């Protein structure tokens, strides 16, 4: 495990983004249950079953869930913004691919 907090900036696909999320959870060394409890402390909901599902898929999570997850992992407002902006960048890229007819479903 490295001392540097994993981030989303190198992710070029939704699958890579989710891999970065998994790396962040591993870096914090927190269980799904612990993340759920940490989210509750600041008045948010992060059901462990939902989080497990998100981290085992290959598509982008909802922005709200991502923000709660990053915050539960100890991220401050700037860190949450970094993750949500990276998510938005990927979402826009995917929309552009779909609109051009060159997306993964084509």
Secondary structure, DSSP 8 states (H G I E B T S, - for coil): --SS---STT--SHHHHHHHHHHHHHHHT--HHHHHHHHHHTT----HHHHHHHHTSSS---HHHHHHHHHHTT--HHHHHHHHHHHHHHHHHHHHHHHHT-STT-
